[in-house]
Amino acid sequence: MKEVKSENLKTFLDVNENVQTLDVREEDERQYGYIEGLHIPLSQLENRYTEVPKDIKVVVYCAGGLRSKKAIEFLENKSFSNLLNLSDGIYEYLKLV
């Protein structure tokens, strides 16, 4: 599984690199902050995974990197190969912006 740190994600977004983010946290967790992009809670991913693009880099994130790993494992079993795990989680990213 490929991983990315918050600093790298910030650079991707700052230079407008063609990247999509995917938040797999539950709706109530988003009140603490989020990155514009897709929001599909892990609990709904099995029914909504077709919404995730396969043709661009997708950075999957949650609070600390564990649910995003589970999401990536699921998606890789559905033939996704364009995924990066935000290993240090959304709260580390939010400290940078």
C-alpha positions in Angstrom: 0.0 0.0 0.0 1.4 3.4 -1.0 1.3 6.1 1.6 1.6 9.9 1.6 2.2 12.3 4.5 0.3 15.5 5.1 3.1 17.7 3.8 3.1 15.8 0.5 -0.7 16.1 0.1 -0.5 19.8 0.8 2.1 20.2 -2.0 -0.1 18.2 -4.4 -3.1 20.4 -3.7 -1.1 23.7 -3.6 0.3 23.0 -7.2 -3.1 21.8 -8.4 -1.8 18.3 -9.2 -4.6 16.1 -10.6 -5.5 14.4 -7.3 -8.8 13.5 -5.7 -9.3 13.1 -1.9 -11.6 10.6 -0.3 -12.8 11.1 3.3 -13.9 7.8 4.8 -14.9 9.2 8.2 -18.5 9.4 9.3 -20.5 12.6 8.7 -20.3 13.8 12.3 -16.5 13.8 12.2 -16.4 16.3 9.4 -17.4 19.1 11.7 -13.8 19.2 12.9 -12.5 19.8 9.3 -12.1 18.2 6.0 -10.5 18.5 2.6 -12.8 19.3 -0.4 -13.4 16.1 -2.4 -15.3 12.9 -2.1 -16.9 11.9 1.2 -17.9 8.2 1.4 -17.9 6.9 4.9 -16.2 3.5 5.3 -19.6 2.0 6.3 -21.0 3.0 2.9 -18.0 2.2 0.7 -19.2 -1.3 -0.3 -22.3 0.2 -1.9 -20.7 3.4 -3.3 -17.2 2.4 -4.4 -18.0 3.0 -8.1 -18.0 6.8 -7.3 -14.3 6.7 -6.7 -12.3 7.5 -9.9 -9.8 5.0 -11.3 -8.1 7.4 -13.7 -6.4 9.9 -11.3 -4.5 9.7 -8.0 -6.8 9.3 -5.0 -5.6 10.1 -1.5 -7.8 8.3 1.1 -8.0 9.7 4.6 -9.6 9.4 8.0 -8.7 10.6 11.5 -5.5 8.6 11.9 -4.9 6.3 8.9 -6.5 3.1 10.0 -9.9 3.3 8.4 -8.3 4.7 5.2 -6.1 1.6 5.1 -9.2 -0.7 5.4 -10.9 1.4 2.6 -7.8 1.0 0.4 -7.6 -2.8 1.0 -11.3 -3.0 0.0 -10.8 -0.8 -3.1 -7.7 -2.7 -4.2 -9.7 -5.9 -4.2 -12.0 -4.1 -6.7 -9.1 -3.5 -9.1 -8.1 0.1 -7.9 -4.4 0.8 -8.3 -4.4 4.6 -8.0 -4.7 4.9 -4.2 -2.6 6.6 -1.5 -3.2 6.4 2.2 -2.8 9.7 4.2 -0.8 7.9 6.8 -0.8 10.6 9.5 -4.5 11.5 9.1 -6.6 14.6 8.5 -5.8 16.4 11.7 -2.1 16.5 10.9 -3.0 17.9 7.5 -5.3 20.6 9.0 -2.3 21.8 11.1 -0.6 22.8 7.8 -3.4 24.8 6.3 
